[in-house]
Each structure stands twice: as C-alpha cells, then as structure tokens.
C-alpha cells in the first residue's frame, strides 16, 4: 500500500504504517526540525517542507511515481473551536484552511482510503457539529468516501500511555467497504517502568546524545524498542537548579507542584523572593511507575517527573512512552527558547502519533482494503463472463 503522509510531524504515524508493510511515497510538514528528523529516519522518502496551502497537487504528483492507496495525517483544527453558528463562517475561517487542504489533496488524489488523526476535543467542538461537518466534506470528496470516526486509547495497542485520539477513517465508496477500527490488543497496559527501566539511570544534567545500554532488556516491550538499536540516543537529562531538585524530592507518585509545602512552591518570574499564586496541577507531576503515563504532550519536558529519580524525563524516555523505538533518532534542539525556530525534540515527540497505535490502524485498514481488492477482482471477472456470454 502506497501512502502520502501530510502534516507528518516527525513521522510517528508513518512509522506505524511502515511496520504494517506500507510504503510512504511522500511526506510534508511545515516545521524544519520535523523535516530533519523525518529525513534522518526515512532517508528514501521525498519531503516537501512548507505550508500545504502553498503546495499544489501538481507538486505532490511530481514527487511520486506510483498510485496512492492512502493519504494519512493530522491537520491542525484550532479554528473549528470558534462558536460559529454559520456553517460558511466555519468553512471560511482562515485557521480552518489546513483541514480543507487535506480534503483537497484527498479529492485530487482519490486514494482508496484516508486516515485523519486529531485531539479528542474535536468531538465536542460546537456540540458535535464540527466533526459532522468534517465527515460530510470527506463523504463528498471526489468519488466520495464512506466515513466513520472513533476515539482510540493508545494503551489498548501496547503504548504505555493513556492517550486518547480521534481517528477518522474513510474508504472510497466504489470499493463498497465500511470503515472499521482496530480492536483492543492489550488486555493489560504497559506501565511507565516497564517502558523505561532498562535505560541508563542518569541524574539531572547527566547523559549524552549517544550512550551504551547498561542492562539487558527486561520485558518484551523493551526488546521491541531495542530490536534494531545498539545504542541509546537522545537520552540527556535536563539541568535543574538545586532548588528545583529539592522540590522534586518532596513530590510523591501522583503528586505535583500543587502538593508541595510552601517553602518549595514556585516563585514569581523575576521576583525570586515572592511565591507565585498561579499553580498548574500537572506541572512537576511524578508519574506512577506501575501505571501507564498520562498523555505525553508537547510540554512533557516540564510536566512530568521520573518515577524514582529527581528530574524530568529525557527525550528518549518520552519517546519510549510514545512507542518510538531506540533507533528512531530525533534531530534539532532538545529544548526550545521562545525565539528559536522549529520544534524541539520534546515537542516533536509529544505531538506525534504513537507508532504502535499507527501500526494497529494501518493493519486494520490494510485488511479492509485487501478484502476490497478481492471483491473488485470478482466483480471484474463477473463482468468479463457476462460479456463473453
């Protein structure tokens, strides 16, 4: 199955589809560091860096030589959160354009199927009207698609994380196949400690971009993550002040900045002698070792604390909790200052679709499409028999 990967990010969804046997013909994203990471890990896949609004279908077709079976991706949909009562206003909002560009490419390429990933909040936007509008757009795209959507939980597919995402799937109407979603494959979720316990146990400020393993894999998940890698990459712990480390020491599993004594509370920016009155309950949250992680968001570098060590997670530990294997190396800066361009390694990881979740989706849709090809072959044989008769 040949795939075009739009709004690709660093390549989490594409990696899952690759594991399922798909061939990515082309990827595209606007971020320069995502391009660096993607091309490092998929060196044979052409990459169009740029805003999809400026990339024509002709440019896409010029980069590919084979027919396209699937278009996949996760277009940003922030504009749809506006409380617009007028459908045309919803469609005309400039921030919605990226979704319509995704629809445009699907319409022009007419793949057998498409997969669109987005945040769960999409379902509640304008009391469900937004998701229905999106569904209708795909139903009327070109030859039209049979479309369905569902919230999938990443931990159901072997990802050590309780991440929920809306997956919208469409199959071209002429194939006469209804979309179906993968069933739960893991009865018992993988925990944080099962995901990362074999990685070098470094302290704050320690670690290197390339390190040796210090222990053997301790479970099948770690064996999978280490299958093709002889080294650990992107495993560098952030530098923390002594004051921050002392705060971490008093935070127990499941607790966060909101639970620390006053002497360890956050201070106002620029006024270190005054305590801040703004406290985010997820900041500095120490994760339970024996449970899956909460959603690993783009901000996870400061959200979460290691289950046992007094520091935040490294990029590699975050990648493990997203199910990126150890030979998938992230490029660009580890963390990002506000004036720097491009997404950091942490942001790339947090924004990605977990590859194991992508694998489950790809495997299911490939089964559906392979079945549809058999149906089409039978229909063609029947027509040939009728013509002969």
Order of alpha helices (4+ residues) and beta strands (2+ residues): beta-alpha-beta-alpha-beta-alpha-beta-alpha-alpha-beta-alpha-beta-beta-alpha-beta-alpha-beta-alpha-beta-beta-beta-alpha-beta-alpha-alpha-alpha
